[in-house]
Amino acid sequence: MKTVILFGSPRKDGNTIQLARPMADALKKKGHSVRILYLNDLNIKPCQGCYACLKSGACKIDDDMKDIGKYILESDTIVYATPIYWFGPSAQLKLVMDRSIAFMDSDYNSRVAGKKAVTLITFADNNMDTCKPALSMFKKSFDLLKLGYAGSVEVPGCTDGENIKKEYKKKIEKLVDSLT
């Protein structure tokens, strides 16, 4: 089994990595091959809305999304890891989400149907409603792409220099168990 983690935080040592690393480690223990893509390090341009990709699945923009797309197509599970900024995913992850139109054909059939999707979400607020708009966007996107939504771990109250509570790492372990 192959998993790609789309790491959307601009901070490699922030709160979101405290979810992504345990997820990767737990998946590896279960025999998964795991690749973490640090989206902030990649050259990903915004979608131009031209729909040229619908015919072939190939975007006309020459950037790192070509490799990201390849890793997504090769994977059985796609993990979307992001902090919440302004009630949505990071801009880095949103660029990948927007460019995911290339995974549809001209009849809007999915080229990635049947793969599993997971979300890992961190946010500073303690109000769980803060992540609902992002979760709704993810779920609608996964439905359109025919991805099986396998679950989520949402962690409120994340501030700089804080460690993620063990209870959330336990949730990751349970989520990984449900995937395998």
mmCIF file of the C-alpha atoms, coordinates in Angstrom:
data_MODEL
# 
_entry.id   MODEL 
# 
loop_
_atom_site.group_PDB 
_atom_site.id 
_atom_site.type_symbol 
_atom_site.label_atom_id 
_atom_site.label_alt_id 
_atom_site.label_comp_id 
_atom_site.label_asym_id 
_atom_site.label_entity_id 
_atom_site.label_seq_id 
_atom_site.pdbx_PDB_ins_code 
_atom_site.Cartn_x 
_atom_site.Cartn_y 
_atom_site.Cartn_z 
_atom_site.occupancy 
_atom_site.B_iso_or_equiv 
_atom_site.pdbx_formal_charge 
_atom_site.auth_seq_id 
_atom_site.auth_comp_id 
_atom_site.auth_asym_id 
_atom_site.auth_atom_id 
_atom_site.pdbx_PDB_model_num 
ATOM 1   C CA . MET A 1 1   ? 0.000   0.000  0.000   1.00 0.00 ? 1   MET A CA 1 
ATOM 2   C CA . LYS A 1 2   ? 1.217   3.495  -0.846  1.00 0.00 ? 2   LYS A CA 1 
ATOM 3   C CA . THR A 1 3   ? 0.331   6.711  0.933   1.00 0.00 ? 3   THR A CA 1 
ATOM 4   C CA . VAL A 1 4   ? 1.133   10.293 0.031   1.00 0.00 ? 4   VAL A CA 1 
ATOM 5   C CA . ILE A 1 5   ? 0.876   12.989 2.693   1.00 0.00 ? 5   ILE A CA 1 
ATOM 6   C CA . LEU A 1 6   ? 0.189   16.414 1.232   1.00 0.00 ? 6   LEU A CA 1 
ATOM 7   C CA . PHE A 1 7   ? 1.749   18.541 3.958   1.00 0.00 ? 7   PHE A CA 1 
ATOM 8   C CA . GLY A 1 8   ? 0.187   21.977 3.653   1.00 0.00 ? 8   GLY A CA 1 
ATOM 9   C CA . SER A 1 9   ? 1.764   23.889 6.504   1.00 0.00 ? 9   SER A CA 1 
ATOM 10  C CA . PRO A 1 10  ? 4.434   26.439 5.642   1.00 0.00 ? 10  PRO A CA 1 
ATOM 11  C CA . ARG A 1 11  ? 6.125   25.517 8.931   1.00 0.00 ? 11  ARG A CA 1 
ATOM 12  C CA . LYS A 1 12  ? 7.944   22.184 8.902   1.00 0.00 ? 12  LYS A CA 1 
ATOM 13  C CA . ASP A 1 13  ? 8.318   22.229 12.679  1.00 0.00 ? 13  ASP A CA 1 
ATOM 14  C CA . GLY A 1 14  ? 4.868   23.489 13.647  1.00 0.00 ? 14  GLY A CA 1 
ATOM 15  C CA . ASN A 1 15  ? 1.782   21.755 14.971  1.00 0.00 ? 15  ASN A CA 1 
ATOM 16  C CA . THR A 1 16  ? 0.688   20.020 11.785  1.00 0.00 ? 16  THR A CA 1 
ATOM 17  C CA . ILE A 1 17  ? 3.899   17.996 11.508  1.00 0.00 ? 17  ILE A CA 1 
ATOM 18  C CA . GLN A 1 18  ? 3.091   16.625 14.969  1.00 0.00 ? 18  GLN A CA 1 
ATOM 19  C CA . LEU A 1 19  ? 0.166   14.860 13.303  1.00 0.00 ? 19  LEU A CA 1 
ATOM 20  C CA . ALA A 1 20  ? 1.788   14.043 9.968   1.00 0.00 ? 20  ALA A CA 1 
ATOM 21  C CA . ARG A 1 21  ? 4.864   12.302 11.417  1.00 0.00 ? 21  ARG A CA 1 
ATOM 22  C CA . PRO A 1 22  ? 2.934   9.942  13.728  1.00 0.00 ? 22  PRO A CA 1 
ATOM 23  C CA . MET A 1 23  ? 0.585   9.201  10.825  1.00 0.00 ? 23  MET A CA 1 
ATOM 24  C CA . ALA A 1 24  ? 3.538   8.349  8.580   1.00 0.00 ? 24  ALA A CA 1 
ATOM 25  C CA . ASP A 1 25  ? 5.187   6.249  11.301  1.00 0.00 ? 25  ASP A CA 1 
ATOM 26  C CA . ALA A 1 26  ? 1.990   4.311  12.060  1.00 0.00 ? 26  ALA A CA 1 
ATOM 27  C CA . LEU A 1 27  ? 1.391   3.656  8.361   1.00 0.00 ? 27  LEU A CA 1 
ATOM 28  C CA . LYS A 1 28  ? 4.978   2.450  7.893   1.00 0.00 ? 28  LYS A CA 1 
ATOM 29  C CA . LYS A 1 29  ? 4.540   0.043  10.819  1.00 0.00 ? 29  LYS A CA 1 
ATOM 30  C CA . LYS A 1 30  ? 1.558   -1.389 8.938   1.00 0.00 ? 30  LYS A CA 1 
ATOM 31  C CA . GLY A 1 31  ? 3.679   -1.895 5.825   1.00 0.00 ? 31  GLY A CA 1 
ATOM 32  C CA . HIS A 1 32  ? 2.729   1.215  3.870   1.00 0.00 ? 32  HIS A CA 1 
ATOM 33  C CA . SER A 1 33  ? 5.201   3.071  1.722   1.00 0.00 ? 33  SER A CA 1 
ATOM 34  C CA . VAL A 1 34  ? 4.804   6.722  2.763   1.00 0.00 ? 34  VAL A CA 1 
ATOM 35  C CA . ARG A 1 35  ? 5.904   9.890  0.997   1.00 0.00 ? 35  ARG A CA 1 
ATOM 36  C CA . ILE A 1 36  ? 5.519   13.303 2.654   1.00 0.00 ? 36  ILE A CA 1 
ATOM 37  C CA . LEU A 1 37  ? 5.374   16.200 0.207   1.00 0.00 ? 37  LEU A CA 1 
ATOM 38  C CA . TYR A 1 38  ? 6.236   19.561 1.778   1.00 0.00 ? 38  TYR A CA 1 
ATOM 39  C CA . LEU A 1 39  ? 4.062   21.683 -0.481  1.00 0.00 ? 39  LEU A CA 1 
ATOM 40  C CA . ASN A 1 40  ? 5.634   24.960 0.650   1.00 0.00 ? 40  ASN A CA 1 
ATOM 41  C CA . ASP A 1 41  ? 8.947   23.817 -0.860  1.00 0.00 ? 41  ASP A CA 1 
ATOM 42  C CA . LEU A 1 42  ? 7.387   23.085 -4.241  1.00 0.00 ? 42  LEU A CA 1 
ATOM 43  C CA . ASN A 1 43  ? 6.566   25.300 -7.194  1.00 0.00 ? 43  ASN A CA 1 
ATOM 44  C CA . ILE A 1 44  ? 2.781   25.057 -7.531  1.00 0.00 ? 44  ILE A CA 1 
ATOM 45  C CA . LYS A 1 45  ? 1.043   27.676 -9.623  1.00 0.00 ? 45  LYS A CA 1 
ATOM 46  C CA . PRO A 1 46  ? -2.686  28.437 -9.383  1.00 0.00 ? 46  PRO A CA 1 
ATOM 47  C CA . CYS A 1 47  ? -5.214  26.748 -11.643 1.00 0.00 ? 47  CYS A CA 1 
ATOM 48  C CA . GLN A 1 48  ? -6.015  28.854 -14.706 1.00 0.00 ? 48  GLN A CA 1 
ATOM 49  C CA . GLY A 1 49  ? -9.483  27.359 -15.188 1.00 0.00 ? 49  GLY A CA 1 
ATOM 50  C CA . CYS A 1 50  ? -8.768  26.477 -18.802 1.00 0.00 ? 50  CYS A CA 1 
ATOM 51  C CA . TYR A 1 51  ? -9.914  22.826 -18.420 1.00 0.00 ? 51  TYR A CA 1 
ATOM 52  C CA . ALA A 1 52  ? -7.260  21.622 -20.876 1.00 0.00 ? 52  ALA A CA 1 
ATOM 53  C CA . CYS A 1 53  ? -6.518  18.868 -18.350 1.00 0.00 ? 53  CYS A CA 1 
ATOM 54  C CA . LEU A 1 54  ? -9.959  17.283 -18.690 1.00 0.00 ? 54  LEU A CA 1 
ATOM 55  C CA . LYS A 1 55  ? -9.053  15.665 -22.014 1.00 0.00 ? 55  LYS A CA 1 
ATOM 56  C CA . SER A 1 56  ? -5.777  14.005 -21.038 1.00 0.00 ? 56  SER A CA 1 
ATOM 57  C CA . GLY A 1 57  ? -5.384  14.451 -17.301 1.00 0.00 ? 57  GLY A CA 1 
ATOM 58  C CA . ALA A 1 58  ? -2.280  16.522 -17.931 1.00 0.00 ? 58  ALA A CA 1 
ATOM 59  C CA . CYS A 1 59  ? -2.219  20.163 -16.897 1.00 0.00 ? 59  CYS A CA 1 
ATOM 60  C CA . LYS A 1 60  ? -0.635  22.603 -19.328 1.00 0.00 ? 60  LYS A CA 1 
ATOM 61  C CA . ILE A 1 61  ? 1.132   24.420 -16.466 1.00 0.00 ? 61  ILE A CA 1 
ATOM 62  C CA . ASP A 1 62  ? 4.751   23.329 -16.144 1.00 0.00 ? 62  ASP A CA 1 
ATOM 63  C CA . ASP A 1 63  ? 5.385   23.113 -12.406 1.00 0.00 ? 63  ASP A CA 1 
ATOM 64  C CA . ASP A 1 64  ? 5.717   20.599 -9.561  1.00 0.00 ? 64  ASP A CA 1 
ATOM 65  C CA . MET A 1 65  ? 2.055   19.638 -9.704  1.00 0.00 ? 65  MET A CA 1 
ATOM 66  C CA . LYS A 1 66  ? 3.076   17.107 -12.374 1.00 0.00 ? 66  LYS A CA 1 
ATOM 67  C CA . ASP A 1 67  ? 5.032   15.164 -9.732  1.00 0.00 ? 67  ASP A CA 1 
ATOM 68  C CA . ILE A 1 68  ? 2.383   15.666 -7.058  1.00 0.00 ? 68  ILE A CA 1 
ATOM 69  C CA . GLY A 1 69  ? -0.211  14.279 -9.462  1.00 0.00 ? 69  GLY A CA 1 
ATOM 70  C CA . LYS A 1 70  ? 1.990   11.285 -10.201 1.00 0.00 ? 70  LYS A CA 1 
ATOM 71  C CA . TYR A 1 71  ? 2.346   10.513 -6.493  1.00 0.00 ? 71  TYR A CA 1 
ATOM 72  C CA . ILE A 1 72  ? -1.395  10.879 -5.950  1.00 0.00 ? 72  ILE A CA 1 
ATOM 73  C CA . LEU A 1 73  ? -2.142  8.529  -8.854  1.00 0.00 ? 73  LEU A CA 1 
ATOM 74  C CA . GLU A 1 74  ? 0.352   5.966  -7.484  1.00 0.00 ? 74  GLU A CA 1 
ATOM 75  C CA . SER A 1 75  ? -1.073  6.089  -3.953  1.00 0.00 ? 75  SER A CA 1 
ATOM 76  C CA . ASP A 1 76  ? -3.865  4.118  -2.341  1.00 0.00 ? 76  ASP A CA 1 
ATOM 77  C CA . THR A 1 77  ? -4.354  6.723  0.397   1.00 0.00 ? 77  THR A CA 1 
ATOM 78  C CA . ILE A 1 78  ? -4.011  10.504 0.238   1.00 0.00 ? 78  ILE A CA 1 
ATOM 79  C CA . VAL A 1 79  ? -3.540  12.421 3.488   1.00 0.00 ? 79  VAL A CA 1 
ATOM 80  C CA . TYR A 1 80  ? -4.384  16.123 3.465   1.00 0.00 ? 80  TYR A CA 1 
ATOM 81  C CA . ALA A 1 81  ? -2.514  17.724 6.404   1.00 0.00 ? 81  ALA A CA 1 
ATOM 82  C CA . THR A 1 82  ? -3.107  21.404 7.038   1.00 0.00 ? 82  THR A CA 1 
ATOM 83  C CA . PRO A 1 83  ? -3.439  24.134 9.594   1.00 0.00 ? 83  PRO A CA 1 
ATOM 84  C CA . ILE A 1 84  ? -6.644  26.134 9.374   1.00 0.00 ? 84  ILE A CA 1 
ATOM 85  C CA . TYR A 1 85  ? -6.165  29.698 8.151   1.00 0.00 ? 85  TYR A CA 1 
ATOM 86  C CA . TRP A 1 86  ? -9.280  31.852 7.859   1.00 0.00 ? 86  TRP A CA 1 
ATOM 87  C CA . PHE A 1 87  ? -11.584 28.808 8.221   1.00 0.00 ? 87  PHE A CA 1 
ATOM 88  C CA . GLY A 1 88  ? -9.973  26.965 5.321   1.00 0.00 ? 88  GLY A CA 1 
ATOM 89  C CA . PRO A 1 89  ? -6.888  24.932 4.453   1.00 0.00 ? 89  PRO A CA 1 
ATOM 90  C CA . SER A 1 90  ? -3.517  26.593 3.921   1.00 0.00 ? 90  SER A CA 1 
ATOM 91  C CA . ALA A 1 91  ? -2.947  28.308 0.587   1.00 0.00 ? 91  ALA A CA 1 
ATOM 92  C CA . GLN A 1 92  ? -0.310  25.697 -0.219  1.00 0.00 ? 92  GLN A CA 1 
ATOM 93  C CA . LEU A 1 93  ? -2.808  22.834 0.090   1.00 0.00 ? 93  LEU A CA 1 
ATOM 94  C CA . LYS A 1 94  ? -5.607  24.822 -1.549  1.00 0.00 ? 94  LYS A CA 1 
ATOM 95  C CA . LEU A 1 95  ? -3.466  25.172 -4.685  1.00 0.00 ? 95  LEU A CA 1 
ATOM 96  C CA . VAL A 1 96  ? -3.244  21.365 -4.903  1.00 0.00 ? 96  VAL A CA 1 
ATOM 97  C CA . MET A 1 97  ? -6.989  21.055 -4.272  1.00 0.00 ? 97  MET A CA 1 
ATOM 98  C CA . ASP A 1 98  ? -7.767  23.520 -7.076  1.00 0.00 ? 98  ASP A CA 1 
ATOM 99  C CA . ARG A 1 99  ? -5.411  21.764 -9.478  1.00 0.00 ? 99  ARG A CA 1 
ATOM 100 C CA . SER A 1 100 ? -7.095  18.426 -8.687  1.00 0.00 ? 100 SER A CA 1 
ATOM 101 C CA . ILE A 1 101 ? -9.530  19.164 -11.519 1.00 0.00 ? 101 ILE A CA 1 
ATOM 102 C CA . ALA A 1 102 ? -6.915  17.322 -13.618 1.00 0.00 ? 102 ALA A CA 1 
ATOM 103 C CA . PHE A 1 103 ? -8.086  14.121 -11.910 1.00 0.00 ? 103 PHE A CA 1 
ATOM 104 C CA . MET A 1 104 ? -11.432 14.456 -13.725 1.00 0.00 ? 104 MET A CA 1 
ATOM 105 C CA . ASP A 1 105 ? -12.135 13.642 -17.360 1.00 0.00 ? 105 ASP A CA 1 
ATOM 106 C CA . SER A 1 106 ? -14.264 15.666 -19.783 1.00 0.00 ? 106 SER A CA 1 
ATOM 107 C CA . ASP A 1 107 ? -17.397 13.834 -18.556 1.00 0.00 ? 107 ASP A CA 1 
ATOM 108 C CA . TYR A 1 108 ? -16.344 14.617 -14.959 1.00 0.00 ? 108 TYR A CA 1 
ATOM 109 C CA . ASN A 1 109 ? -15.545 11.009 -14.145 1.00 0.00 ? 109 ASN A CA 1 
ATOM 110 C CA . SER A 1 110 ? -12.778 10.661 -11.610 1.00 0.00 ? 110 SER A CA 1 
ATOM 111 C CA . ARG A 1 111 ? -9.353  9.320  -12.520 1.00 0.00 ? 111 ARG A CA 1 
ATOM 112 C CA . VAL A 1 112 ? -8.662  8.673  -8.808  1.00 0.00 ? 112 VAL A CA 1 
ATOM 113 C CA . ALA A 1 113 ? -11.930 6.981  -7.839  1.00 0.00 ? 113 ALA A CA 1 
ATOM 114 C CA . GLY A 1 114 ? -11.684 4.449  -5.052  1.00 0.00 ? 114 GLY A CA 1 
ATOM 115 C CA . LYS A 1 115 ? -8.619  5.849  -3.316  1.00 0.00 ? 115 LYS A CA 1 
ATOM 116 C CA . LYS A 1 116 ? -8.927  6.739  0.366   1.00 0.00 ? 116 LYS A CA 1 
ATOM 117 C CA . ALA A 1 117 ? -8.641  10.274 1.725   1.00 0.00 ? 117 ALA A CA 1 
ATOM 118 C CA . VAL A 1 118 ? -7.768  11.391 5.251   1.00 0.00 ? 118 VAL A CA 1 
ATOM 119 C CA . THR A 1 119 ? -7.581  14.875 6.748   1.00 0.00 ? 119 THR A CA 1 
ATOM 120 C CA . LEU A 1 120 ? -5.270  16.016 9.543   1.00 0.00 ? 120 LEU A CA 1 
ATOM 121 C CA . ILE A 1 121 ? -6.219  19.479 10.754  1.00 0.00 ? 121 ILE A CA 1 
ATOM 122 C CA . THR A 1 122 ? -4.726  21.824 13.355  1.00 0.00 ? 122 THR A CA 1 
ATOM 123 C CA . PHE A 1 123 ? -6.079  25.200 14.442  1.00 0.00 ? 123 PHE A CA 1 
ATOM 124 C CA . ALA A 1 124 ? -5.483  27.732 17.209  1.00 0.00 ? 124 ALA A CA 1 
ATOM 125 C CA . ASP A 1 125 ? -9.104  28.276 18.211  1.00 0.00 ? 125 ASP A CA 1 
ATOM 126 C CA . ASN A 1 126 ? -10.702 25.989 20.786  1.00 0.00 ? 126 ASN A CA 1 
ATOM 127 C CA . ASN A 1 127 ? -14.062 26.114 19.002  1.00 0.00 ? 127 ASN A CA 1 
ATOM 128 C CA . MET A 1 128 ? -14.474 22.964 16.894  1.00 0.00 ? 128 MET A CA 1 
ATOM 129 C CA . ASP A 1 129 ? -16.754 24.891 14.516  1.00 0.00 ? 129 ASP A CA 1 
ATOM 130 C CA . THR A 1 130 ? -13.631 26.655 13.253  1.00 0.00 ? 130 THR A CA 1 
ATOM 131 C CA . CYS A 1 131 ? -12.674 23.659 11.104  1.00 0.00 ? 131 CYS A CA 1 
ATOM 132 C CA . LYS A 1 132 ? -16.191 22.886 9.797   1.00 0.00 ? 132 LYS A CA 1 
ATOM 133 C CA . PRO A 1 133 ? -15.948 25.022 6.625   1.00 0.00 ? 133 PRO A CA 1 
ATOM 134 C CA . ALA A 1 134 ? -12.679 23.306 5.667   1.00 0.00 ? 134 ALA A CA 1 
ATOM 135 C CA . LEU A 1 135 ? -14.053 19.853 6.457   1.00 0.00 ? 135 LEU A CA 1 
ATOM 136 C CA . SER A 1 136 ? -17.095 20.597 4.319   1.00 0.00 ? 136 SER A CA 1 
ATOM 137 C CA . MET A 1 137 ? -14.854 21.681 1.414   1.00 0.00 ? 137 MET A CA 1 
ATOM 138 C CA . PHE A 1 138 ? -12.737 18.552 1.772   1.00 0.00 ? 138 PHE A CA 1 
ATOM 139 C CA . LYS A 1 139 ? -15.754 16.237 1.894   1.00 0.00 ? 139 LYS A CA 1 
ATOM 140 C CA . LYS A 1 140 ? -17.358 17.842 -1.170  1.00 0.00 ? 140 LYS A CA 1 
ATOM 141 C CA . SER A 1 141 ? -14.071 17.623 -3.073  1.00 0.00 ? 141 SER A CA 1 
ATOM 142 C CA . PHE A 1 142 ? -13.621 13.982 -2.064  1.00 0.00 ? 142 PHE A CA 1 
ATOM 143 C CA . ASP A 1 143 ? -17.193 13.194 -3.146  1.00 0.00 ? 143 ASP A CA 1 
ATOM 144 C CA . LEU A 1 144 ? -16.591 14.764 -6.563  1.00 0.00 ? 144 LEU A CA 1 
ATOM 145 C CA . LEU A 1 145 ? -13.316 12.873 -6.962  1.00 0.00 ? 145 LEU A CA 1 
ATOM 146 C CA . LYS A 1 146 ? -14.975 9.651  -5.714  1.00 0.00 ? 146 LYS A CA 1 
ATOM 147 C CA . LEU A 1 147 ? -12.408 9.323  -2.940  1.00 0.00 ? 147 LEU A CA 1 
ATOM 148 C CA . GLY A 1 148 ? -13.463 7.298  0.069   1.00 0.00 ? 148 GLY A CA 1 
ATOM 149 C CA . TYR A 1 149 ? -13.289 9.601  3.073   1.00 0.00 ? 149 TYR A CA 1 
ATOM 150 C CA . ALA A 1 150 ? -11.633 7.426  5.706   1.00 0.00 ? 150 ALA A CA 1 
ATOM 151 C CA . GLY A 1 151 ? -11.630 9.955  8.535   1.00 0.00 ? 151 GLY A CA 1 
ATOM 152 C CA . SER A 1 152 ? -10.049 12.947 10.150  1.00 0.00 ? 152 SER A CA 1 
ATOM 153 C CA . VAL A 1 153 ? -8.153  14.076 13.207  1.00 0.00 ? 153 VAL A CA 1 
ATOM 154 C CA . GLU A 1 154 ? -8.865  17.690 14.155  1.00 0.00 ? 154 GLU A CA 1 
ATOM 155 C CA . VAL A 1 155 ? -6.775  19.321 16.879  1.00 0.00 ? 155 VAL A CA 1 
ATOM 156 C CA . PRO A 1 156 ? -7.988  22.598 18.424  1.00 0.00 ? 156 PRO A CA 1 
ATOM 157 C CA . GLY A 1 157 ? -5.999  24.927 20.643  1.00 0.00 ? 157 GLY A CA 1 
ATOM 158 C CA . CYS A 1 158 ? -2.733  24.663 18.735  1.00 0.00 ? 158 CYS A CA 1 
ATOM 159 C CA . THR A 1 159 ? -0.275  27.412 19.551  1.00 0.00 ? 159 THR A CA 1 
ATOM 160 C CA . ASP A 1 160 ? 3.424   27.859 18.843  1.00 0.00 ? 160 ASP A CA 1 
ATOM 161 C CA . GLY A 1 161 ? 5.741   25.728 20.920  1.00 0.00 ? 161 GLY A CA 1 
ATOM 162 C CA . GLU A 1 162 ? 2.997   23.463 22.233  1.00 0.00 ? 162 GLU A CA 1 
ATOM 163 C CA . ASN A 1 163 ? 3.050   19.703 21.878  1.00 0.00 ? 163 ASN A CA 1 
ATOM 164 C CA . ILE A 1 164 ? 0.002   17.952 20.476  1.00 0.00 ? 164 ILE A CA 1 
ATOM 165 C CA . LYS A 1 165 ? -1.775  16.021 23.232  1.00 0.00 ? 165 LYS A CA 1 
ATOM 166 C CA . LYS A 1 166 ? -1.320  12.253 23.270  1.00 0.00 ? 166 LYS A CA 1 
ATOM 167 C CA . GLU A 1 167 ? -5.072  11.737 22.841  1.00 0.00 ? 167 GLU A CA 1 
ATOM 168 C CA . TYR A 1 168 ? -4.798  13.015 19.270  1.00 0.00 ? 168 TYR A CA 1 
ATOM 169 C CA . LYS A 1 169 ? -1.865  10.748 18.490  1.00 0.00 ? 169 LYS A CA 1 
ATOM 170 C CA . LYS A 1 170 ? -4.005  7.853  19.751  1.00 0.00 ? 170 LYS A CA 1 
ATOM 171 C CA . LYS A 1 171 ? -6.739  8.967  17.338  1.00 0.00 ? 171 LYS A CA 1 
ATOM 172 C CA . ILE A 1 172 ? -4.195  8.780  14.526  1.00 0.00 ? 172 ILE A CA 1 
ATOM 173 C CA . GLU A 1 173 ? -3.321  5.207  15.508  1.00 0.00 ? 173 GLU A CA 1 
ATOM 174 C CA . LYS A 1 174 ? -7.032  4.257  15.454  1.00 0.00 ? 174 LYS A CA 1 
ATOM 175 C CA . LEU A 1 175 ? -7.456  5.949  12.086  1.00 0.00 ? 175 LEU A CA 1 
ATOM 176 C CA . VAL A 1 176 ? -4.477  4.057  10.664  1.00 0.00 ? 176 VAL A CA 1 
ATOM 177 C CA . ASP A 1 177 ? -5.896  0.783  12.032  1.00 0.00 ? 177 ASP A CA 1 
ATOM 178 C CA . SER A 1 178 ? -9.137  1.495  10.159  1.00 0.00 ? 178 SER A CA 1 
ATOM 179 C CA . LEU A 1 179 ? -7.186  2.022  6.926   1.00 0.00 ? 179 LEU A CA 1 
ATOM 180 C CA . THR A 1 180 ? -5.396  -1.319 6.976   1.00 0.00 ? 180 THR A CA 1 
# 
